[in-house]
Amino acid sequence: MKTIQSTGAPAQKPKTTFLDLPRELRQQILSQSYPFTLIVKPPLDTSSSQLRTLSDNRNKKKCDQLKASLARWHDDLSMIDPVVEGDVGWVYQKWVEGVDQVYRDCDGGQRGLFIVYWTF
């Protein structure tokens, strides 16, 4: 029996890049790249409309600051590649929708809001 020996180097499989990954996986990775949690506090024990207005203004300011920070994240990563731009846009839109929903859940200042940023 005759044996065939290869004289060339074994074929190298090209390395997988971020852009080679499925869209859903890229979006999941991107959504974990800016980890934060919004926590709605229990209802305020007050009937003061002035206190609720103050709380609502503070909640809105926190949400607006977070959305501005997310917009910077979006703008910075969108410049990488058109494919990444689409994925970043989708993640950003979901985040903004979530922030807006949490703000609505604060019920016009009846509840306070914490934003926790996670660092690794």
N, CA, C and O atoms as a GROMACS GRO file, in nm:
protein
  480
    1MET      N    1   0.084  -0.116   0.000
    1MET     CA    2   0.000   0.000   0.000
    1MET      C    3   0.090   0.123   0.000
    1MET      O    4   0.188   0.132   0.073
    2LYS      N    5   0.053   0.215  -0.082
    2LYS     CA    6   0.132   0.337  -0.098
    2LYS      C    7   0.074   0.447  -0.011
    2LYS      O    8  -0.048   0.466  -0.008
    3THR      N    9   0.159   0.520   0.061
    3THR     CA   10   0.117   0.630   0.147
    3THR      C   11   0.148   0.761   0.078
    3THR      O   12   0.256   0.779   0.023
    4ILE      N   13   0.051   0.853   0.082
    4ILE     CA   14   0.071   0.985   0.023
    4ILE      C   15   0.106   1.081   0.136
    4ILE      O   16   0.035   1.090   0.236
    5GLN      N   17   0.214   1.151   0.118
    5GLN     CA   18   0.256   1.249   0.217
    5GLN      C   19   0.239   1.389   0.161
    5GLN      O   20   0.268   1.415   0.044
    6SER      N   21   0.192   1.476   0.245
    6SER     CA   22   0.175   1.614   0.204
    6SER      C   23   0.307   1.686   0.216
    6SER      O   24   0.378   1.673   0.316
    7THR      N   25   0.340   1.762   0.114
    7THR     CA   26   0.464   1.838   0.118
    7THR      C   27   0.440   1.983   0.157
    7THR      O   28   0.535   2.052   0.194
    8GLY      N   29   0.318   2.029   0.150
    8GLY     CA   30   0.288   2.168   0.184
    8GLY      C   31   0.241   2.181   0.328
    8GLY      O   32   0.211   2.082   0.395
    9ALA      N   33   0.234   2.303   0.372
    9ALA     CA   34   0.184   2.331   0.507
    9ALA      C   35   0.034   2.306   0.511
    9ALA      O   36  -0.035   2.325   0.410
   10PRO      N   37  -0.017   2.264   0.625
   10PRO     CA   38  -0.162   2.242   0.633
   10PRO      C   39  -0.238   2.371   0.607
   10PRO      O   40  -0.195   2.480   0.642
   11ALA      N   41  -0.353   2.354   0.544
   11ALA     CA   42  -0.434   2.472   0.511
   11ALA      C   43  -0.480   2.540   0.640
   11ALA      O   44  -0.532   2.476   0.731
   12GLN      N   45  -0.458   2.668   0.645
   12GLN     CA   46  -0.496   2.746   0.762
   12GLN      C   47  -0.638   2.800   0.742
   12GLN      O   48  -0.668   2.863   0.641
   13LYS      N   49  -0.722   2.774   0.839
   13LYS     CA   50  -0.858   2.829   0.837
   13LYS      C   51  -0.849   2.975   0.882
   13LYS      O   52  -0.786   3.003   0.984
   14PRO      N   53  -0.909   3.067   0.808
   14PRO     CA   54  -0.902   3.207   0.850
   14PRO      C   55  -0.966   3.224   0.988
   14PRO      O   56  -1.065   3.159   1.021
   15LYS      N   57  -0.908   3.313   1.068
   15LYS     CA   58  -0.959   3.338   1.202
   15LYS      C   59  -1.094   3.408   1.194
   15LYS      O   60  -1.118   3.493   1.108
   16THR      N   61  -1.181   3.372   1.284
   16THR     CA   62  -1.313   3.434   1.292
   16THR      C   63  -1.299   3.572   1.356
   16THR      O   64  -1.232   3.588   1.458
   17THR      N   65  -1.361   3.670   1.295
   17THR     CA   66  -1.360   3.806   1.350
   17THR      C   67  -1.498   3.838   1.407
   17THR      O   68  -1.594   3.762   1.390
   18PHE      N   69  -1.506   3.949   1.474
   18PHE     CA   70  -1.634   3.995   1.530
   18PHE      C   71  -1.739   4.007   1.420
   18PHE      O   72  -1.856   3.973   1.442
   19LEU      N   73  -1.699   4.055   1.304
   19LEU     CA   74  -1.794   4.075   1.194
   19LEU      C   75  -1.841   3.943   1.134
   19LEU      O   76  -1.944   3.939   1.067
   20ASP      N   77  -1.766   3.834   1.156
   20ASP     CA   78  -1.806   3.703   1.106
   20ASP      C   79  -1.914   3.637   1.193
   20ASP      O   80  -1.980   3.543   1.149
   21LEU      N   81  -1.931   3.686   1.313
   21LEU     CA   82  -2.029   3.628   1.405
   21LEU      C   83  -2.171   3.659   1.358
   21LEU      O   84  -2.193   3.758   1.288
   22PRO      N   85  -2.267   3.575   1.396
   22PRO     CA   86  -2.406   3.605   1.362
   22PRO      C   87  -2.450   3.737   1.427
   22PRO      O   88  -2.405   3.774   1.535
   23ARG      N   89  -2.538   3.807   1.359
   23ARG     CA   90  -2.586   3.938   1.404
   23ARG      C   91  -2.636   3.934   1.549
   23ARG      O   92  -2.604   4.022   1.628
   24GLU      N   93  -2.715   3.833   1.583
   24GLU     CA   94  -2.772   3.825   1.718
   24GLU      C   95  -2.662   3.816   1.823
   24GLU      O   96  -2.673   3.875   1.930
   25LEU      N   97  -2.556   3.742   1.794
   25LEU     CA   98  -2.445   3.729   1.888
   25LEU      C   99  -2.368   3.860   1.900
   25LEU      O  100  -2.328   3.900   2.009
   26ARG      N  101  -2.346   3.927   1.787
   26ARG     CA  102  -2.279   4.058   1.791
   26ARG      C  103  -2.359   4.156   1.876
   26ARG      O  104  -2.304   4.230   1.958
   27GLN      N  105  -2.491   4.157   1.857
   27GLN     CA  106  -2.577   4.248   1.932
   27GLN      C  107  -2.576   4.215   2.081
   27GLN      O  108  -2.578   4.304   2.166
   28GLN      N  109  -2.573   4.086   2.113
   28GLN     CA  110  -2.567   4.046   2.254
   28GLN      C  111  -2.435   4.091   2.316
   28GLN      O  112  -2.434   4.140   2.429
   29ILE      N  113  -2.326   4.075   2.245
   29ILE     CA  114  -2.196   4.120   2.295
   29ILE      C  115  -2.196   4.270   2.314
   29ILE      O  116  -2.150   4.320   2.416
   30LEU      N  117  -2.247   4.343   2.216
   30LEU     CA  118  -2.252   4.489   2.226
   30LEU      C  119  -2.338   4.534   2.344
   30LEU      O  120  -2.304   4.630   2.413
   31SER      N  121  -2.448   4.464   2.368
   31SER     CA  122  -2.536   4.504   2.478
   31SER      C  123  -2.469   4.482   2.614
   31SER      O  124  -2.509   4.543   2.713
   32GLN      N  125  -2.368   4.397   2.618
   32GLN     CA  126  -2.295   4.373   2.743
   32GLN      C  127  -2.173   4.464   2.756
   32GLN      O  128  -2.104   4.460   2.858
   33SER      N  129  -2.147   4.544   2.654
   33SER     CA  130  -2.027   4.628   2.656
   33SER      C  131  -2.046   4.758   2.735
   33SER      O  132  -1.950   4.829   2.761
   34TYR      N  133  -2.169   4.788   2.772
   34TYR     CA  134  -2.198   4.909   2.850
   34TYR      C  135  -2.296   4.867   2.960
   34TYR      O  136  -2.415   4.899   2.952
   35PRO      N  137  -2.247   4.796   3.061
   35PRO     CA  138  -2.339   4.738   3.159
   35PRO      C  139  -2.392   4.840   3.260
   35PRO      O  140  -2.315   4.908   3.329
   36PHE      N  141  -2.521   4.848   3.267
   36PHE     CA  142  -2.587   4.936   3.365
   36PHE      C  143  -2.720   4.873   3.404
   36PHE      O  144  -2.776   4.792   3.330
   37THR      N  145  -2.768   4.911   3.520
   37THR     CA  146  -2.897   4.863   3.568
   37THR      C  147  -2.976   4.982   3.620
   37THR      O  148  -2.923   5.067   3.692
   38LEU      N  149  -3.101   4.987   3.584
   38LEU     CA  150  -3.192   5.090   3.635
   38LEU      C  151  -3.278   5.026   3.744
   38LEU      O  152  -3.340   4.922   3.722
   39ILE      N  153  -3.281   5.089   3.859
   39ILE     CA  154  -3.357   5.036   3.972
   39ILE      C  155  -3.461   5.140   4.014
   39ILE      O  156  -3.426   5.254   4.047
   40VAL      N  157  -3.586   5.100   4.012
   40VAL     CA  158  -3.694   5.188   4.056
   40VAL      C  159  -3.718   5.161   4.205
   40VAL      O  160  -3.742   5.048   4.246
   41LYS      N  161  -3.711   5.267   4.283
   41LYS     CA  162  -3.729   5.255   4.429
   41LYS      C  163  -3.877   5.240   4.462
   41LYS      O  164  -3.964   5.269   4.379
   42PRO      N  165  -3.906   5.196   4.584
   42PRO     CA  166  -4.046   5.186   4.628
   42PRO      C  167  -4.113   5.323   4.626
   42PRO      O  168  -4.045   5.426   4.626
   43PRO      N  169  -4.245   5.325   4.626
   43PRO     CA  170  -4.318   5.453   4.623
   43PRO      C  171  -4.280   5.543   4.740
   43PRO      O  172  -4.254   5.497   4.850
   44LEU      N  173  -4.278   5.674   4.712
   44LEU     CA  174  -4.253   5.772   4.817
   44LEU      C  175  -4.373   5.776   4.911
   44LEU      O  176  -4.488   5.766   4.868
   45ASP      N  177  -4.345   5.789   5.037
   45ASP     CA  178  -4.452   5.795   5.136
   45ASP      C  179  -4.486   5.942   5.164
   45ASP      O  180  -4.461   5.994   5.272
   46THR      N  181  -4.542   6.006   5.062
   46THR     CA  182  -4.577   6.147   5.077
   46THR      C  183  -4.690   6.181   4.982
   46THR      O  184  -4.708   6.119   4.877
   47SER      N  185  -4.765   6.280   5.019
   47SER     CA  186  -4.870   6.330   4.929
   47SER      C  187  -4.830   6.466   4.874
   47SER      O  188  -4.910   6.532   4.807
   48SER      N  189  -4.708   6.509   4.902
   48SER     CA  190  -4.660   6.640   4.858
   48SER      C  191  -4.634   6.641   4.708
   48SER      O  192  -4.546   6.570   4.659
   49SER      N  193  -4.709   6.722   4.637
   49SER     CA  194  -4.687   6.731   4.492
   49SER      C  195  -4.552   6.797   4.463
   49SER      O  196  -4.490   6.768   4.361
   50GLN      N  197  -4.507   6.884   4.551
   50GLN     CA  198  -4.378   6.950   4.532
   50GLN      C  199  -4.264   6.847   4.540
   50GLN      O  200  -4.170   6.852   4.461
   51LEU      N  201  -4.272   6.756   4.635
   51LEU     CA  202  -4.171   6.652   4.649
   51LEU      C  203  -4.174   6.557   4.530
   51LEU      O  204  -4.070   6.515   4.480
   52ARG      N  205  -4.294   6.523   4.483
   52ARG     CA  206  -4.306   6.436   4.366
   52ARG      C  207  -4.249   6.504   4.242
   52ARG      O  208  -4.184   6.439   4.160
   53THR      N  209  -4.274   6.634   4.227
   53THR     CA  210  -4.219   6.709   4.114
   53THR      C  211  -4.068   6.712   4.119
   53THR      O  212  -4.001   6.694   4.017
   54LEU      N  213  -4.013   6.733   4.237
   54LEU     CA  214  -3.868   6.732   4.255
   54LEU      C  215  -3.810   6.595   4.219
   54LEU      O  216  -3.709   6.586   4.149
   55SER      N  217  -3.875   6.490   4.267
   55SER     CA  218  -3.831   6.353   4.237
   55SER      C  219  -3.841   6.325   4.087
   55SER      O  220  -3.750   6.264   4.029
   56ASP      N  221  -3.951   6.368   4.024
   56ASP     CA  222  -3.968   6.347   3.880
   56ASP      C  223  -3.861   6.420   3.801
   56ASP      O  224  -3.806   6.365   3.705
   57ASN      N  225  -3.830   6.544   3.839
   57ASN     CA  226  -3.725   6.619   3.770
   57ASN      C  227  -3.590   6.550   3.784
   57ASN      O  228  -3.512   6.543   3.688
   58ARG      N  229  -3.562   6.498   3.903
   58ARG     CA  230  -3.436   6.428   3.926
   58ARG      C  231  -3.431   6.299   3.842
   58ARG      O  232  -3.328   6.268   3.782
   59ASN      N  233  -3.541   6.225   3.838
   59ASN     CA  234  -3.546   6.103   3.758
   59ASN      C  235  -3.524   6.134   3.610
   59ASN      O  236  -3.449   6.065   3.542
   60LYS      N  237  -3.590   6.239   3.561
   60LYS     CA  238  -3.576   6.276   3.420
   60LYS      C  239  -3.432   6.314   3.390
   60LYS      O  240  -3.378   6.276   3.286
   61LYS      N  241  -3.370   6.390   3.479
   61LYS     CA  242  -3.231   6.431   3.458
   61LYS      C  243  -3.139   6.308   3.453
   61LYS      O  244  -3.050   6.301   3.368
   62LYS      N  245  -3.159   6.213   3.543
   62LYS     CA  246  -3.078   6.091   3.543
   62LYS      C  247  -3.096   6.014   3.412
   62LYS      O  248  -2.998   5.968   3.353
   63CYS      N  249  -3.219   6.002   3.367
   63CYS     CA  250  -3.246   5.930   3.242
   63CYS      C  251  -3.187   6.003   3.123
   63CYS      O  252  -3.130   5.940   3.034
   64ASP      N  253  -3.199   6.134   3.120
   64ASP     CA  254  -3.141   6.213   3.010
   64ASP      C  255  -2.989   6.200   3.008
   64ASP      O  256  -2.929   6.190   2.901
   65GLN      N  257  -2.926   6.201   3.126
   65GLN     CA  258  -2.780   6.186   3.132
   65GLN      C  259  -2.739   6.048   3.083
   65GLN      O  260  -2.641   6.034   3.010
   66LEU      N  261  -2.813   5.946   3.123
   66LEU     CA  262  -2.782   5.811   3.077
   66LEU      C  263  -2.798   5.800   2.926
   66LEU      O  264  -2.714   5.741   2.859
   67LYS      N  265  -2.907   5.856   2.872
   67LYS     CA  266  -2.928   5.849   2.727
   67LYS      C  267  -2.820   5.925   2.651
   67LYS      O  268  -2.781   5.884   2.542
   68ALA      N  269  -2.771   6.036   2.706
   68ALA     CA  270  -2.661   6.110   2.642
   68ALA      C  271  -2.534   6.026   2.643
   68ALA      O  272  -2.459   6.026   2.545
   69SER      N  273  -2.509   5.956   2.751
   69SER     CA  274  -2.392   5.869   2.759
   69SER      C  275  -2.405   5.753   2.660
   69SER      O  276  -2.307   5.716   2.594
   70LEU      N  277  -2.523   5.697   2.649
   70LEU     CA  278  -2.547   5.589   2.553
   70LEU      C  279  -2.533   5.640   2.410
   70LEU      O  280  -2.485   5.566   2.323
   71ALA      N  281  -2.573   5.763   2.384
   71ALA     CA  282  -2.558   5.821   2.250
   71ALA      C  283  -2.411   5.836   2.214
   71ALA      O  284  -2.373   5.812   2.099
   72ARG      N  285  -2.327   5.873   2.310
   72ARG     CA  286  -2.183   5.882   2.284
   72ARG      C  287  -2.126   5.744   2.252
   72ARG      O  288  -2.045   5.728   2.161
   73TRP      N  289  -2.170   5.643   2.328
   73TRP     CA  290  -2.130   5.504   2.302
   73TRP      C  291  -2.169   5.467   2.159
   73TRP      O  292  -2.089   5.411   2.084
   74HIS      N  293  -2.293   5.498   2.122
   74HIS     CA  294  -2.344   5.469   1.988
   74HIS      C  295  -2.259   5.538   1.881
   74HIS      O  296  -2.218   5.474   1.784
   75ASP      N  297  -2.234   5.666   1.898
   75ASP     CA  298  -2.159   5.742   1.798
   75ASP      C  299  -2.017   5.690   1.783
   75ASP      O  300  -1.966   5.679   1.671
   76ASP      N  301  -1.952   5.658   1.894
   76ASP     CA  302  -1.814   5.609   1.889
   76ASP      C  303  -1.805   5.474   1.817
   76ASP      O  304  -1.719   5.456   1.731
   77LEU      N  305  -1.892   5.381   1.851
   77LEU     CA  306  -1.884   5.248   1.792
   77LEU      C  307  -1.940   5.243   1.650
   77LEU      O  308  -1.902   5.155   1.572
   78SER      N  309  -2.028   5.335   1.614
   78SER     CA  310  -2.086   5.335   1.480
   78SER      C  311  -1.982   5.365   1.372
   78SER      O  312  -2.002   5.332   1.256
   79MET      N  313  -1.873   5.427   1.411
   79MET     CA  314  -1.769   5.464   1.313
   79MET      C  315  -1.680   5.345   1.275
   79MET      O  316  -1.600   5.357   1.182
   80ILE      N  317  -1.693   5.233   1.344
   80ILE     CA  318  -1.603   5.120   1.320
   80ILE      C  319  -1.626   5.058   1.183
   80ILE      O  320  -1.531   5.039   1.107
   81ASP      N  321  -1.750   5.026   1.152
   81ASP     CA  322  -1.783   4.954   1.029
   81ASP      C  323  -1.933   4.967   1.006
   81ASP      O  324  -2.009   4.974   1.103
   82PRO      N  325  -1.978   4.970   0.880
   82PRO     CA  326  -2.123   4.980   0.854
   82PRO      C  327  -2.203   4.865   0.917
   82PRO      O  328  -2.316   4.886   0.961
   83VAL      N  329  -2.146   4.745   0.922
   83VAL     CA  330  -2.216   4.632   0.984
   83VAL      C  331  -2.233   4.658   1.133
   83VAL      O  332  -2.341   4.636   1.189
   84VAL      N  333  -2.126   4.703   1.196
   84VAL     CA  334  -2.132   4.733   1.340
   84VAL      C  335  -2.228   4.848   1.365
   84VAL      O  336  -2.298   4.849   1.466
   85GLU      N  337  -2.232   4.944   1.275
   85GLU     CA  338  -2.322   5.059   1.291
   85GLU      C  339  -2.467   5.012   1.303
   85GLU      O  340  -2.542   5.063   1.387
   86GLY      N  341  -2.506   4.916   1.220
   86GLY     CA  342  -2.643   4.864   1.227
   86GLY      C  343  -2.671   4.793   1.359
   86GLY      O  344  -2.777   4.810   1.419
   87ASP      N  345  -2.574   4.713   1.402
   87ASP     CA  346  -2.590   4.641   1.529
   87ASP      C  347  -2.595   4.737   1.647
   87ASP      O  348  -2.678   4.722   1.737
   88VAL      N  349  -2.506   4.835   1.647
   88VAL     CA  350  -2.501   4.934   1.755
   88VAL      C  351  -2.632   5.014   1.757
   88VAL      O  352  -2.684   5.043   1.865
   89GLY      N  353  -2.683   5.048   1.640
   89GLY     CA  354  -2.809   5.122   1.634
   89GLY      C  355  -2.924   5.044   1.695
   89GLY      O  356  -3.008   5.100   1.765
   90TRP      N  357  -2.928   4.913   1.668
   90TRP     CA  358  -3.034   4.829   1.722
   90TRP      C  359  -3.024   4.822   1.874
   90TRP      O  360  -3.125   4.838   1.943
   91VAL      N  361  -2.903   4.798   1.926
   91VAL     CA  362  -2.882   4.790   2.072
   91VAL      C  363  -2.917   4.924   2.137
   91VAL      O  364  -2.984   4.927   2.240
   92TYR      N  365  -2.871   5.033   2.077
   92TYR     CA  366  -2.897   5.167   2.132
   92TYR      C  367  -3.048   5.193   2.140
   92TYR      O  368  -3.098   5.243   2.240
   93GLN      N  369  -3.119   5.158   2.033
   93GLN     CA  370  -3.265   5.180   2.031
   93GLN      C  371  -3.333   5.101   2.143
   93GLN      O  372  -3.422   5.154   2.210
   94LYS      N  373  -3.292   4.976   2.164
   94LYS     CA  374  -3.350   4.894   2.271
   94LYS      C  375  -3.320   4.955   2.407
   94LYS      O  376  -3.406   4.957   2.495
   95TRP      N  377  -3.197   5.005   2.426
   95TRP     CA  378  -3.161   5.067   2.553
   95TRP      C  379  -3.246   5.190   2.580
   95TRP      O  380  -3.299   5.207   2.690
   96VAL      N  381  -3.260   5.276   2.480
   96VAL     CA  382  -3.337   5.400   2.498
   96VAL      C  383  -3.483   5.367   2.528
   96VAL      O  384  -3.545   5.430   2.613
   97GLU      N  385  -3.538   5.269   2.458
   97GLU     CA  386  -3.676   5.227   2.487
   97GLU      C  387  -3.688   5.179   2.631
   97GLU      O  388  -3.786   5.209   2.699
   98GLY      N  389  -3.588   5.105   2.678
   98GLY     CA  390  -3.589   5.057   2.816
   98GLY      C  391  -3.579   5.169   2.917
   98GLY      O  392  -3.650   5.169   3.018
   99VAL      N  393  -3.492   5.266   2.891
   99VAL     CA  394  -3.477   5.380   2.982
   99VAL      C  395  -3.607   5.459   2.987
   99VAL      O  396  -3.652   5.499   3.094
  100ASP      N  397  -3.668   5.482   2.871
  100ASP     CA  398  -3.795   5.556   2.867
  100ASP      C  399  -3.904   5.482   2.944
  100ASP      O  400  -3.985   5.545   3.013
  101GLN      N  401  -3.908   5.349   2.932
  101GLN     CA  402  -4.008   5.271   3.004
  101GLN      C  403  -3.986   5.278   3.155
  101GLN      O  404  -4.082   5.292   3.231
  102VAL      N  405  -3.862   5.270   3.197
  102VAL     CA  406  -3.832   5.280   3.340
  102VAL      C  407  -3.872   5.418   3.393
  102VAL      O  408  -3.926   5.429   3.503
  103TYR      N  409  -3.847   5.522   3.315
  103TYR     CA  410  -3.888   5.657   3.357
  103TYR      C  411  -4.040   5.663   3.374
  103TYR      O  412  -4.090   5.720   3.471
  104ARG      N  413  -4.113   5.603   3.280
  104ARG     CA  414  -4.260   5.600   3.292
  104ARG      C  415  -4.302   5.521   3.416
  104ARG      O  416  -4.401   5.554   3.482
  105ASP      N  417  -4.227   5.414   3.447
  105ASP     CA  418  -4.258   5.332   3.565
  105ASP      C  419  -4.240   5.409   3.696
  105ASP      O  420  -4.293   5.369   3.799
  106CYS      N  421  -4.164   5.518   3.691
  106CYS     CA  422  -4.143   5.599   3.812
  106CYS      C  423  -4.268   5.680   3.846
  106CYS      O  424  -4.273   5.745   3.950
  107ASP      N  425  -4.367   5.675   3.759
  107ASP     CA  426  -4.501   5.727   3.790
  107ASP      C  427  -4.501   5.874   3.831
  107ASP      O  428  -4.556   5.910   3.935
  108GLY      N  429  -4.439   5.957   3.748
  108GLY     CA  430  -4.443   6.102   3.772
  108GLY      C  431  -4.379   6.145   3.902
  108GLY      O  432  -4.424   6.241   3.964
  109GLY      N  433  -4.275   6.076   3.942
  109GLY     CA  434  -4.204   6.114   4.064
  109GLY      C  435  -4.252   6.042   4.188
  109GLY      O  436  -4.200   6.065   4.298
  110GLN      N  437  -4.350   5.953   4.173
  110GLN     CA  438  -4.396   5.874   4.288
  110GLN      C  439  -4.286   5.776   4.334
  110GLN      O  440  -4.286   5.732   4.449
  111ARG      N  441  -4.196   5.745   4.245
  111ARG     CA  442  -4.087   5.652   4.276
  111ARG      C  443  -3.956   5.716   4.236
  111ARG      O  444  -3.948   5.789   4.137
  112GLY      N  445  -3.853   5.689   4.313
  112GLY     CA  446  -3.720   5.736   4.278
  112GLY      C  447  -3.652   5.639   4.184
  112GLY      O  448  -3.705   5.532   4.154
  113LEU      N  449  -3.534   5.676   4.138
  113LEU     CA  450  -3.462   5.596   4.039
  113LEU      C  451  -3.314   5.593   4.074
  113LEU      O  452  -3.254   5.696   4.103
  114PHE      N  453  -3.257   5.474   4.072
  114PHE     CA  454  -3.112   5.456   4.084
  114PHE      C  455  -3.060   5.405   3.951
  114PHE      O  456  -3.127   5.327   3.883
  115ILE      N  457  -2.942   5.448   3.914
  115ILE     CA  458  -2.873   5.392   3.799
  115ILE      C  459  -2.742   5.334   3.851
  115ILE      O  460  -2.662   5.404   3.913
  116VAL      N  461  -2.721   5.206   3.826
  116VAL     CA  462  -2.600   5.138   3.871
  116VAL      C  463  -2.519   5.103   3.748
  116VAL      O  464  -2.568   5.036   3.656
  117TYR      N  465  -2.393   5.147   3.745
  117TYR     CA  466  -2.302   5.113   3.636
  117TYR      C  467  -2.211   5.002   3.687
  117TYR      O  468  -2.151   5.013   3.793
  118TRP      N  469  -2.201   4.895   3.611
  118TRP     CA  470  -2.119   4.781   3.650
  118TRP      C  471  -1.983   4.792   3.585
  118TRP      O  472  -1.972   4.821   3.465
  119THR      N  473  -1.880   4.770   3.662
  119THR     CA  474  -1.744   4.766   3.606
  119THR      C  475  -1.684   4.631   3.637
  119THR      O  476  -1.714   4.569   3.739
  120PHE      N  477  -1.599   4.586   3.548
  120PHE     CA  478  -1.537   4.454   3.564
  120PHE      C  479  -1.389   4.470   3.583
  120PHE      O  480  -1.318   4.371   3.598
   0.00000   0.00000   0.00000
